Amino acid sequence: MVAGHESEADAGTGADDILDAVQALKSQYCQHLDAQDWDRWSSLFTEDATMQVGPNPESAVHGRTAIRRLLTTQLRGAKTLHQARDPEIHEEGPGQVRVIWRMTDRVATPLYLLEGAGFYEDRYVSTDDGWKIAGVWLHRSKVDLRPKSLLMRAILWMHHNGWLKRLSASADRTLGEALYVGLAEGERP
């Protein structure tokens, strides 16, 4: 259900139909992502879609192919559970809506377990093929990271204590971005 849905999108524009369509689309997004069904998942996006994970605009990925490559690489071998709920829909123009979703996710790899929370800010557009995702921006407000291996514990210790940065600034930065995806520098544990 949408709290406060009687809003700007309800002015006789078929807002309930739009809401139903984008809810179904986001449900498919989570299902196909967790199943790692990359063909179906990537078909939900427009060709020129954008995905930004975190507060840094420079981390944005542009284009359906690049988005697919990013997620298939990041989630290779992982077991995931993504949930989106409580959509807040805002009409942005004919055939364009922005929807904010509360989100939780769980990513389990052989090295660590990550549990996160925050929200998605998505843009959807109506196309000849129905509604498609034109943009996804993941904002995280919480990341709980639990290493599963001694190696990962050692790497995280080196990261948290500044040793990894001394050895390789680029490796430290890459690890920080991967671990704390969506958290700004000052919000990281």
C-alpha positions as a Markdown table, in Angstrom:
| # | Residue | x | y | z |
|---|---|---|---|---|
| 1 | Met | 0.0 | 0.0 | 0.0 |
| 2 | Val | 1.1 | 3.6 | -0.6 |
| 3 | Ala | 0.7 | 5.9 | 2.3 |
| 4 | Gly | -0.5 | 9.3 | 1.2 |
| 5 | His | -0.9 | 8.1 | -2.4 |
| 6 | Glu | -3.7 | 10.6 | -3.1 |
| 7 | Ser | -1.2 | 13.1 | -4.4 |
| 8 | Glu | 0.1 | 14.8 | -7.5 |
| 9 | Ala | -0.2 | 11.6 | -9.5 |
| 10 | Asp | -3.9 | 11.2 | -8.8 |
| 11 | Ala | -5.3 | 14.0 | -10.9 |
| 12 | Gly | -7.2 | 11.7 | -13.3 |
| 13 | Thr | -4.1 | 10.4 | -15.1 |
| 14 | Gly | -4.6 | 6.7 | -14.3 |
| 15 | Ala | -2.3 | 7.0 | -11.3 |
| 16 | Asp | -3.5 | 3.6 | -9.9 |
| 17 | Asp | -2.6 | 2.0 | -13.2 |
| 18 | Ile | 0.9 | 3.7 | -13.2 |
| 19 | Leu | 1.4 | 2.6 | -9.6 |
| 20 | Asp | 0.4 | -1.0 | -10.3 |
| 21 | Ala | 2.8 | -1.0 | -13.3 |
| 22 | Val | 5.8 | 0.3 | -11.4 |
| 23 | Gln | 5.2 | -1.9 | -8.4 |
| 24 | Ala | 5.1 | -4.9 | -10.7 |
| 25 | Leu | 8.3 | -3.7 | -12.4 |
| 26 | Lys | 10.1 | -3.2 | -9.1 |
| 27 | Ser | 9.0 | -6.7 | -7.9 |
| 28 | Gln | 10.4 | -8.2 | -11.1 |
| 29 | Tyr | 13.6 | -6.1 | -10.6 |
| 30 | Cys | 14.1 | -7.7 | -7.1 |
| 31 | Gln | 13.1 | -11.2 | -8.2 |
| 32 | His | 15.3 | -11.3 | -11.3 |
| 33 | Leu | 18.2 | -9.7 | -9.5 |
| 34 | Asp | 18.1 | -12.3 | -6.7 |
| 35 | Ala | 17.7 | -15.1 | -9.2 |
| 36 | Gln | 20.6 | -13.7 | -11.2 |
| 37 | Asp | 18.5 | -13.9 | -14.3 |
| 38 | Trp | 20.5 | -11.2 | -16.0 |
| 39 | Asp | 18.6 | -11.3 | -19.3 |
| 40 | Arg | 15.2 | -10.7 | -17.7 |
| 41 | Trp | 16.6 | -8.3 | -15.2 |
| 42 | Ser | 18.4 | -6.1 | -17.7 |
| 43 | Ser | 15.3 | -6.1 | -20.0 |
| 44 | Leu | 13.5 | -4.0 | -17.4 |
| 45 | Phe | 15.8 | -1.0 | -18.1 |
| 46 | Thr | 15.8 | 1.5 | -21.0 |
| 47 | Glu | 18.8 | 1.3 | -23.2 |
| 48 | Asp | 20.1 | 4.6 | -21.8 |
| 49 | Ala | 19.3 | 3.9 | -18.1 |
| 50 | Thr | 21.5 | 5.2 | -15.3 |
| 51 | Met | 22.4 | 3.4 | -12.0 |
| 52 | Gln | 24.1 | 5.2 | -9.1 |
| 53 | Val | 25.0 | 3.4 | -6.0 |
| 54 | Gly | 25.8 | 5.8 | -3.2 |
| 55 | Pro | 26.2 | 9.5 | -2.9 |
| 56 | Asn | 29.0 | 10.0 | -5.4 |
| 57 | Pro | 27.7 | 11.0 | -8.8 |
| 58 | Glu | 31.0 | 9.9 | -10.3 |
| 59 | Ser | 30.0 | 6.3 | -9.4 |
| 60 | Ala | 27.0 | 6.4 | -11.8 |
| 61 | Val | 26.9 | 3.8 | -14.5 |
| 62 | His | 25.2 | 4.7 | -17.8 |
| 63 | Gly | 23.5 | 2.3 | -20.2 |
| 64 | Arg | 21.8 | -1.0 | -19.8 |
| 65 | Thr | 24.8 | -3.0 | -20.9 |
| 66 | Ala | 27.1 | -1.2 | -18.4 |
| 67 | Ile | 24.6 | -1.7 | -15.6 |
| 68 | Arg | 24.3 | -5.4 | -16.3 |
| 69 | Arg | 28.1 | -5.7 | -16.4 |
| 70 | Leu | 28.4 | -3.9 | -13.1 |
| 71 | Leu | 25.9 | -6.1 | -11.2 |
| 72 | Thr | 27.0 | -9.4 | -12.8 |
| 73 | Thr | 30.5 | -8.7 | -11.6 |
| 74 | Gln | 29.6 | -7.4 | -8.2 |
| 75 | Leu | 27.2 | -10.3 | -7.4 |
| 76 | Arg | 29.0 | -13.2 | -9.0 |
| 77 | Gly | 28.7 | -16.1 | -6.6 |
| 78 | Ala | 26.6 | -14.2 | -4.1 |
| 79 | Lys | 23.2 | -15.1 | -2.7 |
| 80 | Thr | 21.0 | -12.1 | -2.4 |
| 81 | Leu | 17.7 | -10.9 | -1.1 |
| 82 | His | 16.4 | -7.5 | -2.1 |
| 83 | Gln | 13.2 | -6.0 | -0.9 |
| 84 | Ala | 11.5 | -2.7 | -1.8 |
| 85 | Arg | 8.3 | -1.4 | -0.2 |
| 86 | Asp | 6.2 | 1.6 | 0.6 |
| 87 | Pro | 6.4 | 3.3 | -2.8 |
| 88 | Glu | 6.0 | 7.1 | -2.9 |
| 89 | Ile | 5.2 | 8.1 | -6.4 |
| 90 | His | 5.7 | 11.5 | -8.0 |
| 91 | Glu | 4.6 | 12.3 | -11.5 |
| 92 | Glu | 7.4 | 14.2 | -13.3 |
| 93 | Gly | 5.7 | 14.7 | -16.7 |
| 94 | Pro | 3.8 | 12.8 | -19.3 |
| 95 | Gly | 4.9 | 9.2 | -19.1 |
| 96 | Gln | 7.5 | 9.8 | -16.5 |
| 97 | Val | 7.4 | 9.1 | -12.7 |
| 98 | Arg | 9.9 | 9.1 | -9.9 |
| 99 | Val | 9.3 | 6.6 | -7.1 |
| 100 | Ile | 11.0 | 6.4 | -3.8 |
| 101 | Trp | 11.1 | 2.9 | -2.2 |
| 102 | Arg | 12.2 | 1.9 | 1.3 |
| 103 | Met | 14.7 | -1.0 | 0.8 |
| 104 | Thr | 16.5 | -3.7 | 2.6 |
| 105 | Asp | 19.0 | -6.1 | 1.2 |
| 106 | Arg | 21.2 | -9.1 | 2.2 |
| 107 | Val | 24.3 | -10.2 | 0.2 |
| 108 | Ala | 26.0 | -13.4 | 1.2 |
| 109 | Thr | 29.4 | -14.2 | -0.3 |
| 110 | Pro | 32.0 | -16.8 | 0.7 |
| 111 | Leu | 33.9 | -13.9 | 2.3 |
| 112 | Tyr | 31.3 | -11.8 | 4.0 |
| 113 | Leu | 27.6 | -11.2 | 4.8 |
| 114 | Leu | 26.2 | -7.7 | 4.2 |
| 115 | Glu | 22.8 | -6.5 | 5.4 |
| 116 | Gly | 21.8 | -3.1 | 4.4 |
| 117 | Ala | 18.8 | -0.7 | 4.5 |
| 118 | Gly | 18.0 | 2.6 | 3.0 |
| 119 | Phe | 16.0 | 3.6 | -0.1 |
| 120 | Tyr | 15.9 | 3.5 | -3.8 |
| 121 | Glu | 15.0 | 6.5 | -5.8 |
| 122 | Asp | 13.9 | 5.3 | -9.3 |
| 123 | Arg | 12.8 | 7.0 | -12.5 |
| 124 | Tyr | 10.4 | 5.2 | -14.8 |
| 125 | Val | 9.3 | 6.0 | -18.3 |
| 126 | Ser | 6.4 | 4.8 | -20.4 |
| 127 | Thr | 7.6 | 3.2 | -23.6 |
| 128 | Asp | 6.0 | 1.4 | -26.5 |
| 129 | Asp | 6.9 | -1.8 | -24.6 |
| 130 | Gly | 5.3 | -0.6 | -21.3 |
| 131 | Trp | 7.0 | 1.0 | -18.3 |
| 132 | Lys | 10.8 | 0.7 | -18.1 |
| 133 | Ile | 13.4 | 1.7 | -15.5 |
| 134 | Ala | 15.2 | 4.8 | -16.7 |
| 135 | Gly | 17.2 | 5.3 | -13.5 |
| 136 | Val | 18.1 | 3.7 | -10.1 |
| 137 | Trp | 19.8 | 5.5 | -7.3 |
| 138 | Leu | 20.5 | 3.5 | -4.2 |
| 139 | His | 20.9 | 5.5 | -0.9 |
| 140 | Arg | 22.0 | 3.5 | 2.1 |
| 141 | Ser | 21.4 | 4.5 | 5.7 |
| 142 | Lys | 22.7 | 1.3 | 7.3 |
| 143 | Val | 25.3 | -1.3 | 6.4 |
| 144 | Asp | 26.1 | -4.3 | 8.7 |
| 145 | Leu | 29.1 | -6.2 | 7.4 |
| 146 | Arg | 30.2 | -9.5 | 8.9 |
| 147 | Pro | 33.3 | -11.1 | 7.6 |
| 148 | Lys | 33.2 | -14.9 | 7.2 |
| 149 | Ser | 36.8 | -15.8 | 6.7 |
| 150 | Leu | 40.1 | -15.0 | 8.5 |
| 151 | Leu | 41.4 | -13.5 | 5.3 |
| 152 | Met | 38.5 | -11.1 | 5.0 |
| 153 | Arg | 38.8 | -10.2 | 8.7 |
| 154 | Ala | 42.5 | -9.4 | 8.1 |
| 155 | Ile | 41.8 | -7.3 | 5.0 |
| 156 | Leu | 39.0 | -5.4 | 6.9 |
| 157 | Trp | 41.3 | -4.8 | 9.9 |
| 158 | Met | 44.0 | -3.4 | 7.5 |
| 159 | His | 41.3 | -1.2 | 5.8 |
| 160 | His | 39.9 | 0.1 | 9.1 |
| 161 | Asn | 43.3 | 0.8 | 10.6 |
| 162 | Gly | 44.8 | 2.5 | 7.5 |
| 163 | Trp | 47.3 | -0.2 | 6.7 |
| 164 | Leu | 45.7 | -1.1 | 3.4 |
| 165 | Lys | 45.7 | 2.5 | 2.3 |
| 166 | Arg | 49.4 | 2.7 | 3.0 |
| 167 | Leu | 50.1 | -0.4 | 0.9 |
| 168 | Ser | 47.7 | 0.5 | -2.0 |
| 169 | Ala | 45.5 | 3.6 | -2.0 |
| 170 | Ser | 43.5 | 2.3 | -5.0 |
| 171 | Ala | 42.9 | -1.1 | -3.4 |
| 172 | Asp | 41.7 | 0.6 | -0.2 |
| 173 | Arg | 39.4 | 2.9 | -2.1 |
| 174 | Thr | 38.0 | 0.1 | -4.2 |
| 175 | Leu | 37.4 | -2.0 | -1.0 |
| 176 | Gly | 35.7 | 0.9 | 0.7 |
| 177 | Glu | 33.4 | 1.6 | -2.2 |
| 178 | Ala | 32.5 | -2.1 | -2.5 |
| 179 | Leu | 31.9 | -2.6 | 1.3 |
| 180 | Tyr | 30.1 | 0.6 | 2.0 |
| 181 | Val | 28.1 | 0.9 | -1.2 |
| 182 | Gly | 25.8 | 3.8 | -0.9 |
| 183 | Leu | 27.2 | 5.3 | 2.3 |
| 184 | Ala | 29.0 | 8.7 | 2.2 |
| 185 | Glu | 32.6 | 8.8 | 3.6 |
| 186 | Gly | 31.5 | 10.1 | 7.0 |
| 187 | Glu | 28.7 | 7.5 | 7.4 |
| 188 | Arg | 31.0 | 4.5 | 7.0 |
| 189 | Pro | 31.8 | 2.4 | 10.0 |
